[in-house]
Amino acid sequence: MNDLPINPYRERGMVLDPEERFFGRKRELREVFSRLATMQSVSVIGQRRIGKSSFLNRIAHAENGAMRGAAAFYLDLQRVFSTEEFYERACKLLRREGQSHIELEEAIQDKRVIFCLDEFEQAYSQDFGSEFFNALRSLAQSGNLALVVATQTPLNELHAQFLQDEDVTSKFHNIFTPLKLGEFTNEEAQEMITTPRNGHRFSDEEARAILELGGTHPYKLNLACSIFFDAKQDRLLTDGKVSDAVLEQLRERFDAELNASITIPSSGNNASAQRSYVASQTRKPATATAATITGSTTAGGQTIAQSARAERAIHISGALLLIAGVFMFFATQYPNPISIFLSAAMLCGSLGFLIATRVMWPKETRRGE
């Protein structure tokens, strides 16, 4: 049996071979490298699956000349759950042992180090705390360390959502130059489609159909290329021609695979709302507006922040109930008007605080119900 050629467009996550399979982003890369040349930090902001991980990995694998002698490392924070684990992994990249800010500082001493930190929201959602951000800011201002962090939500918004009650003596996000990572330009999309891969190249007619299907969104464009490649292997496409009937068939395949990769927002039992959401995601133009992107990421961040505030409020109300119970105990042991008044006031206050929490954040306080 003849071996079928491997589909060179099957990658769905980070591009692991940036030298061969990373396309476009020339303007963004020039801007980042110009900042890193003077060890300035950069915040990369972009919607899900826009290519942030591939972009950071490309920076980490840049030629030594582009780094001006600095050593660059990629670190995914998606599976990092504490500051100790972060420092441990960062030190290991520098071939040192350590689990603290001081040990990382010693590891980068007299060096020029660039950390490309992917999924940086994790540092906020896992509550690394203000001490971590203050320490990292201090290191980044030493001239020995520069950071390139990738998030869906701008750092100043993440700071406002998660650290509004923290003692952040220095504004961490102020040391970063923000860089929005959007869709490809038309020229970059054309380059991605028409560049030969593993000896394969699409015809001009196939390239036009792929661009119509995937637009300029990197993930959707790569998915369209993958579907067209498989169609050619299945003999659905011959002689570089794309009929309307075949294009419609491939569009259905594209929509089905894209639907399977979409996380549908919770909408109760409203199945029609979920179907409408999927349809809007698969059929919407690739040139989505920045307002739509920003709105979706901000809404997600607000939900997380509300859950965190609700959890803190529940803890506070529980502590108040415990204190009220102590007052009630002493009021029964040593009855007098003052102790009775204080115990009753504490009890009413804690119950009122708990009720207010349930009213302000009803959804976030119903965990496990």
VENTAZI-V187712 format. One record per residue. RES is the residue in one letter. PHI is phi in whole degrees, 0 to 359 (* if undefined). Layout:
# VENTAZI-V187712
res=RES phi=PHI
res=RES phi=PHI
This chain:
# VENTAZI-V187712
res=M phi=*
res=N phi=287
res=D phi=284
res=L phi=285
res=P phi=297
res=I phi=287
res=N phi=291
res=P phi=281
res=Y phi=248
res=R phi=282
res=E phi=299
res=R phi=244
res=G phi=249
res=M phi=294
res=V phi=289
res=L phi=275
res=D phi=242
res=P phi=295
res=E phi=293
res=E phi=256
res=R phi=236
res=F phi=262
res=F phi=236
res=G phi=70
res=R phi=65
res=K phi=297
res=R phi=296
res=E phi=296
res=L phi=294
res=R phi=300
res=E phi=295
res=V phi=295
res=F phi=295
res=S phi=293
res=R phi=286
res=L phi=292
res=A phi=301
res=T phi=250
res=M phi=58
res=Q phi=264
res=S phi=271
res=V phi=229
res=S phi=252
res=V phi=266
res=I phi=240
res=G phi=191
res=Q phi=290
res=R phi=301
res=R phi=65
res=I phi=272
res=G phi=111
res=K phi=296
res=S phi=297
res=S phi=297
res=F phi=296
res=L phi=294
res=N phi=295
res=R phi=296
res=I phi=296
res=A phi=295
res=H phi=254
res=A phi=291
res=E phi=297
res=N phi=300
res=G phi=297
res=A phi=293
res=M phi=272
res=R phi=54
res=G phi=86
res=A phi=278
res=A phi=264
res=A phi=250
res=F phi=223
res=Y phi=260
res=L phi=220
res=D phi=269
res=L phi=273
res=Q phi=299
res=R phi=245
res=V phi=251
res=F phi=244
res=S phi=203
res=T phi=294
res=E phi=299
res=E phi=293
res=F phi=299
res=Y phi=297
res=E phi=298
res=R phi=290
res=A phi=295
res=C phi=294
res=K phi=297
res=L phi=299
res=L phi=263
res=R phi=61
res=R phi=228
res=E phi=255
res=G phi=170
res=Q phi=220
res=S phi=215
res=H phi=298
res=I phi=296
res=E phi=291
res=L phi=291
res=E phi=300
res=E phi=293
res=A phi=291
res=I phi=263
res=Q phi=300
res=D phi=64
res=K phi=237
res=R phi=241
res=V phi=239
res=I phi=239
res=F phi=255
res=C phi=262
res=L phi=258
res=D phi=271
res=E phi=53
res=F phi=290
res=E phi=306
res=Q phi=302
res=A phi=296
res=Y phi=274
res=S phi=293
res=Q phi=270
res=D phi=59
res=F phi=296
res=G phi=92
res=S phi=295
res=E phi=300
res=F phi=296
res=F phi=293
res=N phi=294
res=A phi=293
res=L phi=293
res=R phi=297
res=S phi=298
res=L phi=296
res=A phi=290
res=Q phi=266
res=S phi=281
res=G phi=91
res=N phi=265
res=L phi=228
res=A phi=235
res=L phi=242
res=V phi=236
res=V phi=248
res=A phi=242
res=T phi=216
res=Q phi=276
res=T phi=252
res=P phi=305
res=L phi=299
res=N phi=296
res=E phi=288
res=L phi=298
res=H phi=299
res=A phi=294
res=Q phi=285
res=F phi=255
res=L phi=239
res=Q phi=295
res=D phi=256
res=E phi=267
res=D phi=269
res=V phi=265
res=T phi=291
res=S phi=234
res=K phi=287
res=F phi=303
res=H phi=291
res=N phi=289
res=I phi=275
res=F phi=258
res=T phi=266
res=P phi=286
res=L phi=224
res=K phi=275
res=L phi=258
res=G phi=251
res=E phi=285
res=F phi=295
res=T phi=286
res=N phi=300
res=E phi=295
res=E phi=292
res=A phi=297
res=Q phi=299
res=E phi=299
res=M phi=297
res=I phi=285
res=T phi=271
res=T phi=292
res=P phi=298
res=R phi=230
res=N phi=51
res=G phi=82
res=H phi=257
res=R phi=216
res=F phi=280
res=S phi=286
res=D phi=299
res=E phi=292
res=E phi=296
res=A phi=297
res=R phi=296
res=A phi=293
res=I phi=296
res=L phi=295
res=E phi=295
res=L phi=281
res=G phi=265
res=G phi=65
res=T phi=249
res=H phi=280
res=P phi=305
res=Y phi=295
res=K phi=294
res=L phi=293
res=N phi=294
res=L phi=297
res=A phi=297
res=C phi=299
res=S phi=297
res=I phi=292
res=F phi=292
res=F phi=297
res=D phi=298
res=A phi=297
res=K phi=292
res=Q phi=292
res=D phi=274
res=R phi=66
res=L phi=285
res=L phi=245
res=T phi=225
res=D phi=59
res=G phi=70
res=K phi=260
res=V phi=231
res=S phi=282
res=D phi=298
res=A phi=294
res=V phi=292
res=L phi=299
res=E phi=294
res=Q phi=295
res=L phi=290
res=R phi=296
res=E phi=296
res=R phi=298
res=F phi=300
res=D phi=299
res=A phi=296
res=E phi=289
res=L phi=293
res=N phi=301
res=A phi=294
res=S phi=265
res=I phi=267
res=T phi=274
res=I phi=282
res=P phi=295
res=S phi=294
res=S phi=219
res=G phi=67
res=N phi=260
res=N phi=280
res=A phi=294
res=S phi=294
res=A phi=294
res=Q phi=293
res=R phi=295
res=S phi=296
res=Y phi=296
res=V phi=299
res=A phi=299
res=S phi=293
res=Q phi=286
res=T phi=277
res=R phi=257
res=K phi=290
res=P phi=299
res=A phi=293
res=T phi=272
res=A phi=294
res=T phi=285
res=A phi=297
res=A phi=296
res=T phi=296
res=I phi=297
res=T phi=297
res=G phi=298
res=S phi=291
res=T phi=290
res=T phi=295
res=A phi=299
res=G phi=297
res=G phi=295
res=Q phi=296
res=T phi=298
res=I phi=296
res=A phi=296
res=Q phi=297
res=S phi=298
res=A phi=295
res=R phi=295
res=A phi=297
res=E phi=295
res=R phi=297
res=A phi=297
res=I phi=296
res=H phi=298
res=I phi=295
res=S phi=296
res=G phi=295
res=A phi=295
res=L phi=297
res=L phi=297
res=L phi=296
res=I phi=296
res=A phi=299
res=G phi=296
res=V phi=296
res=F phi=298
res=M phi=297
res=F phi=298
res=F phi=293
res=A phi=295
res=T phi=283
res=Q phi=281
res=Y phi=231
res=P phi=294
res=N phi=201
res=P phi=303
res=I phi=292
res=S phi=295
res=I phi=295
res=F phi=297
res=L phi=296
res=S phi=295
res=A phi=293
res=A phi=295
res=M phi=297
res=L phi=296
res=C phi=296
res=G phi=295
res=S phi=293
res=L phi=295
res=G phi=297
res=F phi=297
res=L phi=295
res=I phi=296
res=A phi=298
res=T phi=298
res=R phi=294
res=V phi=284
res=M phi=288
res=W phi=230
res=P phi=298
res=K phi=292
res=E phi=288
res=T phi=260
res=R phi=251
res=R phi=295
res=G phi=84
res=E phi=281
